[in-house]
Amino acid sequence: MKLRVVRAGLWRVLALCHERGDCELLEFLDGLEQRHLKDRDRLLALFQRVADTGPTQLSDSLSHSLQGDIWESIQGNLRVLWFYDKGKVVVCSHALIKRGRKIPPGEIRLAQQRCNEYRRSTPVEIPDDEEA
């Protein structure tokens, strides 16, 4: 399992990547249509805020627990599912465009599976603070 730094500060915001190096979260954000770019930019600013002050400083309208270890960050219709790791680290599983009233259960299960895999894969090498 590989990780990439999305934003770094007091906290580090990391993205899960495949062994071959491609990163689903970053590819999703890069591939968004024009109508979602404003929300993408706000989401990236939110990641920087998390890196600077930590996720506990965000209001429930921007970030909250979904189920178990999985949390979501919100900007417009964009959602990023993530979990905590020790050492002031937030690990982003993946992102999606929310189309209904609730996050589909399959998306939460996917994030939980990735969280479980992350916790089982020891040691996970956390990259230096070079941002993506």
NULO-879412 format. One record per atom (N, C-alpha, C): residue in three letters; x, y, z. Coordinates in steps of 0.05 Angstrom, whole numbers, padded with zeros to 5 digits, always signed. Atoms other than C-alpha are relative to their C-alpha. Layout:
BEGIN
AlaXYZ
...
// end
This chain:
BEGIN
Met+00017-00024+00000
Met+00000+00000+00000
Met+00018+00025+00000
Lys-00015-00025+00001
Lys+00026+00068-00019
Lys-00017+00023+00009
Leu+00014-00024-00009
Leu+00009+00137+00006
Leu+00013+00024-00013
Arg-00011-00026+00010
Arg+00016+00207-00022
Arg-00010+00022+00018
Val+00007-00023-00016
Val+00016+00271+00016
Val-00017+00019-00017
Val+00018-00019+00013
Val-00043+00315-00003
Val+00005+00028+00010
Arg-00007-00026-00013
Arg-00029+00371+00047
Arg+00015-00007+00026
Ala-00016+00005-00024
Ala+00020+00377+00105
Ala+00002+00026+00016
Gly-00003-00022-00019
Gly+00025+00421+00166
Gly+00003-00013+00027
Leu+00000+00013-00026
Leu+00014+00405+00239
Leu-00011-00028-00002
Trp+00011+00026+00008
Trp-00027+00347+00212
Trp+00009-00007-00028
Arg-00004+00008+00028
Arg-00015+00307+00149
Arg-00025-00013-00012
Val+00022+00011+00015
Val-00070+00292+00099
Val+00012-00017-00022
Leu-00012+00019+00019
Leu-00052+00230+00059
Leu-00022-00013-00017
Ala+00018+00014+00018
Ala-00085+00194+00001
Ala+00010-00029-00004
Leu-00007+00028+00006
Leu-00085+00118-00007
Leu+00004-00003-00030
Cys-00006+00005+00028
Cys-00054+00096-00072
Cys+00004-00030-00005
His-00005+00028+00007
His-00048+00030-00108
His+00031-00005-00001
Glu-00029+00007+00001
Glu+00019-00007-00108
Glu+00014+00010-00025
Arg-00012-00009+00025
Arg+00030+00013-00180
Arg+00004+00031-00001
Gly-00005-00028-00003
Gly+00029+00086-00157
Gly-00023+00019-00007
Asp+00022-00018+00006
Asp-00037+00112-00184
Asp-00017+00005+00025
Cys+00014-00009-00023
Cys-00079+00150-00134
Cys-00028+00007-00007
Glu+00028-00003+00007
Glu-00154+00145-00139
Glu-00011+00028+00008
Leu+00010-00026-00009
Leu-00169+00208-00098
Leu+00011+00023-00018
Leu-00012-00022+00016
Leu-00121+00253-00137
Leu-00010-00001-00029
Glu+00011+00003+00027
Glu-00144+00225-00204
Glu-00029+00009-00002
Phe+00027-00009-00001
Phe-00216+00237-00184
Phe-00001+00031+00000
Leu+00000-00029-00002
Leu-00202+00309-00165
Leu+00010+00013-00026
Asp-00011-00011+00025
Asp-00161+00322-00228
Asp-00020-00004-00023
Gly+00018+00006+00022
Gly-00215+00292-00273
Gly-00028+00012+00002
Leu+00027-00011-00004
Leu-00275+00331-00247
Leu-00008+00019-00023
Glu+00011-00018+00021
Glu-00319+00368-00297
Glu+00001+00029+00011
Gln-00002-00028-00006
Gln-00318+00444-00299
Gln-00020+00008+00022
Arg+00020-00009-00019
Arg-00382+00450-00257
Arg+00008-00008+00029
His-00008+00008-00027
His-00347+00416-00198
His+00027+00012+00009
Leu-00026-00010-00007
Leu-00282+00455-00199
Leu+00000+00019+00024
Lys+00002-00018-00023
Lys-00304+00507-00149
Lys-00001-00016+00026
Asp+00001+00018-00023
Asp-00322+00452-00099
Asp+00027-00014+00004
Arg-00026+00013-00003
Arg-00256+00417-00114
Arg+00020+00019+00013
Asp-00018-00019-00012
Asp-00217+00480-00098
Asp-00006+00005+00029
Arg+00007-00003-00028
Arg-00256+00489-00034
Arg+00008-00025+00017
Leu-00008+00024-00014
Leu-00242+00416-00016
Leu+00030+00000+00005
Leu-00029-00001-00003
Leu-00168+00426-00027
Leu+00007+00021+00022
Ala-00005-00019-00022
Ala-00171+00488+00018
Ala-00008-00012+00027
Leu+00008+00014-00024
Leu-00208+00446+00069
Leu+00022-00019+00010
Phe-00022+00017-00007
Phe-00151+00395+00067
Phe+00023+00016+00012
Gln-00021-00017-00011
Gln-00102+00452+00080
Gln-00007+00008+00029
Arg+00009-00007-00027
Arg-00144+00474+00139
Arg+00004-00023+00020
Val-00004+00024-00017
Val-00143+00403+00167
Val+00030-00003+00006
Ala-00029+00003-00004
Ala-00067+00401+00157
Ala+00010+00021+00020
Asp-00008-00022-00018
Asp-00060+00468+00194
Asp-00010-00003+00028
Thr+00013-00001-00027
Thr-00108+00457+00252
Thr-00011-00027+00010
Gly+00011+00026-00007
Gly-00132+00385+00251
Gly-00030-00002-00007
Pro+00027+00004+00009
Pro-00199+00355+00232
Pro-00021+00006+00022
Thr+00019-00005-00022
Thr-00231+00366+00301
Thr-00009+00029+00001
Gln+00007-00029+00000
Gln-00233+00441+00287
Gln-00021+00006-00021
Leu+00020-00005+00021
Leu-00283+00432+00230
Leu-00028-00003+00011
Ser+00028+00002-00008
Ser-00357+00442+00238
Ser-00012-00026-00012
Asp+00013+00025+00010
Asp-00404+00382+00228
Asp-00010+00003-00029
Ser+00009-00004+00027
Ser-00428+00414+00163
Ser+00023-00005-00020
Leu-00023+00004+00017
Leu-00357+00405+00135
Leu+00012-00028+00002
Ser-00012+00026-00004
Ser-00336+00339+00165
Ser-00013-00014+00024
His+00012+00015-00023
His-00368+00285+00209
His+00003-00030-00004
Ser-00002+00029+00000
Ser-00367+00212+00226
Ser-00024-00013-00015
Leu+00021+00014+00015
Leu-00406+00165+00180
Leu-00007-00026+00014
Gln+00005+00026-00012
Gln-00397+00097+00211
Gln+00027-00012+00008
Gly-00025+00012-00009
Gly-00343+00063+00253
Gly+00023+00020-00002
Asp-00024-00017+00003
Asp-00275+00092+00235
Asp-00002+00020-00023
Ile+00002-00015+00025
Ile-00300+00126+00171
Ile-00014+00027+00005
Trp+00010-00028-00001
Trp-00311+00201+00167
Trp-00003+00010-00029
Glu+00002-00012+00026
Glu-00331+00245+00109
Glu+00005+00030+00003
Ser-00004-00028+00003
Ser-00309+00314+00088
Ser-00018+00009-00023
Ile+00021-00008+00019
Ile-00359+00355+00048
Ile+00006+00028-00011
Gln+00000-00025+00013
Gln-00356+00410-00003
Gln-00020-00003-00024
Gly+00020+00003+00021
Gly-00418+00419-00046
Gly-00010-00028-00002
Asn+00007+00028+00004
Asn-00434+00351-00076
Asn+00023-00019+00002
Leu-00024+00017-00002
Leu-00363+00326-00067
Leu+00003-00010+00028
Arg-00005+00012-00026
Arg-00348+00278-00011
Arg+00027-00015-00001
Val-00024+00016-00004
Val-00282+00249+00013
Val-00003-00017+00025
Leu+00001+00018-00023
Leu-00283+00188+00058
Leu+00028-00004+00010
Trp-00026+00001-00012
Trp-00226+00184+00107
Trp-00001-00013+00028
Phe-00002+00010-00027
Phe-00201+00156+00173
Phe+00025+00011+00013
Tyr-00023-00010-00015
Tyr-00151+00175+00227
Tyr+00022-00022+00002
Asp-00022+00017-00008
Asp-00082+00145+00239
Asp+00015+00015+00022
Lys-00015-00013-00022
Lys-00036+00158+00298
Lys+00020+00020-00011
Gly-00020-00019+00008
Gly+00012+00215+00296
Gly-00011+00023-00016
Lys+00012-00023+00014
Lys-00036+00269+00271
Lys-00001-00004-00030
Val+00002+00007+00028
Val-00050+00235+00205
Val-00030-00006-00007
Val+00026+00006+00012
Val-00114+00234+00164
Val+00006-00014-00026
Val-00004+00016+00025
Val-00117+00181+00109
Val-00026+00000-00016
Cys+00024-00002+00018
Cys-00165+00193+00051
Cys-00002-00026-00016
Ser+00005+00024+00015
Ser-00195+00130+00022
Ser-00006+00006-00029
His+00009-00007+00027
His-00231+00159-00039
His-00020+00022+00002
Ala+00019-00022+00002
Ala-00278+00213-00063
Ala-00023-00008-00019
Leu+00022+00006+00017
Leu-00345+00213-00097
Leu-00017+00025-00003
Ile+00020-00021+00003
Ile-00400+00259-00122
Ile-00025-00011+00012
Lys+00025+00009-00013
Lys-00460+00252-00077
Lys-00023+00006-00017
Arg+00023-00003+00018
Arg-00522+00241-00118
Arg-00027-00003+00014
Gly+00025+00003-00014
Gly-00575+00224-00066
Gly+00002+00012+00028
Arg+00000-00012-00027
Arg-00592+00241+00006
Arg+00021-00012+00018
Lys-00020+00012-00017
Lys-00543+00192+00036
Lys+00023-00012-00016
Ile-00022+00014+00013
Ile-00475+00163+00020
Ile-00008-00029-00004
Pro+00006+00028+00005
Pro-00486+00095-00013
Pro+00015-00018+00019
Pro-00013+00018-00019
Pro-00471+00039+00037
Pro+00025-00013-00012
Gly-00023+00013+00012
Gly-00423+00007-00013
Gly+00025+00018+00001
Glu-00023-00019-00001
Glu-00379+00070-00012
Glu+00012+00000+00029
Ile-00010+00001-00028
Ile-00375+00067+00064
Ile+00014-00027+00005
Arg-00013+00026-00002
Arg-00359-00008+00061
Arg+00028+00000-00013
Leu-00025-00002+00014
Leu-00304+00006+00010
Leu+00021+00015+00017
Ala-00018-00015-00017
Ala-00273+00059+00055
Ala+00008-00016+00025
Gln-00007+00017-00024
Gln-00277+00012+00116
Gln+00019-00022-00008
Gln-00018+00021+00009
Gln-00244-00044+00076
Gln+00028+00011-00004
Arg-00026-00012+00004
Arg-00188+00003+00056
Arg+00013+00008+00027
Cys-00010-00006-00027
Cys-00181+00026+00128
Cys+00011-00025+00013
Asn-00009+00025-00012
Asn-00176-00046+00152
Asn+00025-00010-00013
Glu-00024+00008+00014
Glu-00125-00063+00098
Glu+00024+00018+00008
Tyr-00021-00019-00008
Tyr-00085-00001+00116
Tyr+00011-00008+00028
Arg-00008+00007-00028
Arg-00084-00021+00190
Arg+00014-00027+00001
Arg-00013+00026+00000
Arg-00064-00093+00173
Arg+00028+00001-00013
Ser-00025-00001+00014
Ser-00007-00073+00126
Ser+00020+00015+00016
Thr-00020-00012-00017
Thr+00051-00062+00172
Thr+00028-00006-00011
Pro+00005-00029-00006
Pro+00092-00022+00168
Pro-00008+00014-00026
Val+00007-00017+00022
Val+00060+00029+00123
Val+00020+00023+00000
Glu-00020-00021+00001
Glu+00113+00077+00100
Glu-00015+00027-00006
Ile+00013-00026+00004
Ile+00087+00148+00109
Ile+00020+00018-00014
Pro-00019-00016+00016
Pro+00118+00193+00057
Pro+00008+00026+00013
Asp-00008-00027-00009
Asp+00156+00257+00069
Asp-00022+00020-00007
Asp+00021-00020+00003
Asp+00116+00321+00068
Asp-00002+00013-00027
Glu+00002-00011+00026
Glu+00123+00333-00006
Glu-00029-00004-00010
Glu+00028+00001+00007
Glu+00052+00350-00028
Glu-00004-00007-00030
Ala+00008+00008+00028
Ala+00017+00322-00090
Ala-00011+00024-00015
// end
